[in-house]
């Protein structure tokens, strides 16, 4: 390490060896044994290398010392042949690691120099270094820099100016621009008051800035304000340069990148000094009108929209057209661009309050945002976890519920849309309505499916509720179910569904909960045919069903028709066992006058008869037929629920007791023992015996299963519920004592 340090700091060492030593020392850092200082180094290149090693030590004191040293060198006059271009990257790293390490005086020094670097770089190209060989061309007088379209530059140099070789001040110009945003964010906000800045508001400041910024000499302004002015002029010139047609594709990409950076910097400047808002607003309005129709500039629309969100009130400009275009056209046309998708969702996260305010443009556009998630599910899942709570309210909950369940379908539809768009024009003719489409691509334009695709791919919220209408489309899209992109999308749905219900639980009222429960039962039949996806969704829906019922127990009475229809279908026992089991449990738990005074004996009897038929169907022994295996938990919950209902309508007790006795016979028959494992049979027999014994004491059964209204939420009742299995075993022990023992 000592040898490396010595070689690094030696003026006799070749430059490449010094670079290599610095790289090795950086890899070994942080290291307490390394003794290195930059205080007495005057050579800019060497100071850059040594500073890079010191910054890798991750010590705030060292970072501060490096910052002080770099600014000190920048402040003085560099020796002949030295250039500050090697020090600006070091200064940028210092800002990132410890912005507080620079004093007010030091930031003023750098701000003044940055303003000069931005505004006063040479507009002549640099001299090309000759190789010195016999055939080397004669050195020619350097010509002027040009614009990206080849025209000779007539204004000051910027990062978009083109030259074969750059001078040192041109390199400083480009480096200063690259760190300008970071510098303004760290040090540009401490605005110095001037005599003219007091008691001026809104438009007065803006109008005044038009005069002051054009007529006042920059040298009369404090360094930070002088930098703002020059930075603003620089950004304006970049935006003007971005309108030129580039000769090279790379220059076109650079134009777009610089345009995005320039708008972001103008936004920061306007936040720090509102007098620039008026000039920036009219300038960016024109820019938006120029680029909004060009798909290649889609990413640049985000900082423009951000600017108007931040400043439109002060500028008194109606920006709805900008927002509408951004949220309507961009997701629909560019959902397949992963970097734009991330930046767009990040923009929404940064401005999440927009979705909780009254602006209809933002609140109505959420179906479009889900296209980003449908196409880019794995990388965007964490962003949507943060964003979803801001999209949800009483007005959007139902539509978002459908959107989440249909997310894999949306992925398939987007895939078909992309492939259909890429087809030659000759193959895009509308399909014959009388002929069934042969594949998904043909179906996209077939009259039978066209409206379904349009609904699924809608760009804004709609009051139309069409889950049943999409059944044919889900079946058609089933051929794409094994696509990796669709499978990945389906894996994100359970995560977002759980979050959906957690958020909805915070604001949902009775009618909304009722509606969600009904839709939950209906949509369990209408899911995209991916087996693993359906299993995961059933798991989430079943647990959330219990949560909804606990929030609003009266729903068992209020939507009893739909619940009876669902729980009376034997096919649901096997196909949707988790949802069915939890629904039956909720019936037994909440179908009671303790939770809803409107609960009648007739309703209890109706539920009892429905569930009795289901239990009979799945437990009867049929000759010459194999015994289907149902989940033991479902059989147990059905028996317990029938017992609970009988305890609340005691005329039903004889029927339950008889049924339970038949259950014991059923569970002990050879046909059944061959289907269920011994542990499951023993558990079911024990539960059957316990329930039968409890019904032998109707008053105890009624108290255990039907608590008084006043005791519904007391600690005593909670303890009874928590220890119910123990209570059942105790009753069994009392009624069936061990041999030789007599109950007292």
Phi, psi and omega in degrees: 000319179296318178297318178300315180298317182297314180296320180301317187271355182280132179289344181272349182287139175299148185301319182294324178292323177296317178299318180295317178299317179298321180295318180295316180295325177295320180294330181277348183277157357284146183213122183291335184284347184280122177250111186211140180220150180246008189299319189256011181275127179254335181287123185297319180297313181294320178299323178297316181292314180296319180298323180298324178289317181296320179294332178289350179287344177057042179241126186297323179295319179294317179301316179298318180296319178298315179301315179299316183294316181296315180296322179298317179293319179296326183291324181277182179268121182287144178300162179303133179089350178271153179220140178286353184297336179281345186263337182296320175299325177295315180298322178297320177293322177300317180299318181295319185279321185204080183298335182283358184284347178261140179276170178300316180298318181294318179295325177295320179299311182292321179301317180296317180293320179297321178299318179293318180298321181291323192258339192236030175287153181296146176255015173256144178291156178284165180278129178288133180289127179278143180283345177085001181284172183296325184264011180296136179293157177296143178291128181257157178294128182299138179269177180286155174290159182238170174274173183295340179267005177096349180289149178292133182290129179251357179240186187290160184289140173222179179296342178267003176281145187248134177206155179288327180214139185256147174277169181297319181291334175289322175298318178296323177301312182292320179293320179298319178294323183294334180251008185296315182299314180298319182295315180297320180295324182279319191233357183274348187278341181280084187283133177271131181285142175241160182304330183273355186269352181277146173056032174246136184231153170038251188291329179300314178298318183295315180295318180300324183293330180297322179282310188294319186288341181258335185253338183278135177292134180302334182289344179276348181269151172299156186306317183293320179289325177297318178296318179302315182297313181291324178295320179296316179297320180298314180295321177300316180295321177300317181295321177294319180295331181292348180276350182278147180278116185285150176279334181239146180298320180299324177294327177295318177296320179295322177305312183294318179297317180292325178298314179299315180295319182296317180295320179297320179292320177299323177298315180296316180300317180292328175294324183276335179213103186293348181293345179273350188300316184300313180295316183294322184298309181296324180295315183283333173300314178297317179300315181299317179299329181283322189255349188297336179269358182257113184298333182289346180256019185302318182295330181290342180289335181294308178296330177295314177298321178299319178301312183289330174296323182281331193230000186295329179297314181293322182277355181048052180243136175278110186257012184301325180296324179293314181294320183296316179297318182297312187274343180266310188272320188294308179299322183293327185262337188233026180299335184272002177267105189296320181291320177294321179301313180297314182295324180294313180294324176297320176302317179295319178297316181295335181242039187298338180295338178301327185278350177257358178263188189270358182297114186292332183299315182286318184290331183274350189263005187298330177300329179292323181296327181293344175294323176300316181292318182299324184269334185235049190302303186301312183288340185257001186298317182293325178294321180287332174299322178285327187276326187306317180302332181279342177276340188270132167205183184299330182279337184252349189302315184295314182294322178292325176301313177296319181299318180296316180293331181262012184300315176298325176297319179297320177301315179297319180294321178295322178298315180293321178299315179298314182293324180292321179295327182282350181293151173300152183303325182297337183261007184262011180294150180296145181286158177287120183302332184276349182252130179292134182296141183279336181207180184294325181296316178293323181295333183300329179250004180283134183305328182293326185253346188302314181293329178292316176299317181298321179293316182294326183261019182301154182260348180218167182294151179219151178278351181291129179251108189232044179294322181288327180295336183273358183304312179299324181291321177298320179294319179297318183284356180300335180293344180259005190299336182271000179300132182304321181295320180290320178297316178298319179298317182298331182287342178275341186298313180302323179298313182287329177296316179299317177297319179306310183290326178297318181288315181299325180300338182282337183231353187292137173259181183304308181301321180293320178297317177303315182296319180295320180295316179298315180295322178302315180292321181291314185289345177297341176268349190235069179237155178296138189281074170235110188308312181296323178297314180297319180297316180294319180294318178300319180299315181291313183298323181294317180291324180285335175299317178297319179298316179296319179295323179290330178288326184218075184302334182296347181297334179299325177277318188289328178240039184298327181299311181293322180292318178298319180297317181291312186284348179269359182264116182296329180299331180291337182297318183266320184285326183228052187305315181299315181293316181300312183299316181290328177293317179296319178300317180296323177300311180296327183282318192247354176279077186206147177295342178295332181258335181209119182295341181281353180293124183248164177297323180298320179293319178300316180297322181296315177296319181300311183296322179297311183288329178298318179297318180297314181295322178296318182298321186271355181238001180281147179269121179253131179293147177058030178221144179286150181274118177291145181262121176251158182298129178303326180296324179293315178298318181297316181293321177300315179297316181295319181294317177300321179294318179298315180296322178295324179295335180266343174227088197292349174295340182274351186301315179301322180294319180292317181300317179295318181295318180294324178294323176293328178297322179298318178297317180301313184291339182263359181286147181302324181298324182281319181296339178280345183262319184260150178285163185298320181295318179294317180297318180297319179295317180293319178298318179299313180297321178299315180297316181298316181293319178298316180295322180295323181289345175289345176239081188306321182294320178294317179300317180296320180292318182291317186266342181229081182293151175300153182302321182291335184266001187301328184238015181281164179298324181298315182294321178299321180293323178298315180297321181292330185249023182301316177302323178294320179297319179297319179294325180294317179298317178300320180295323180289321184273335179232075182293159177297153180304135178089353180249143178245132177293145180282000000 
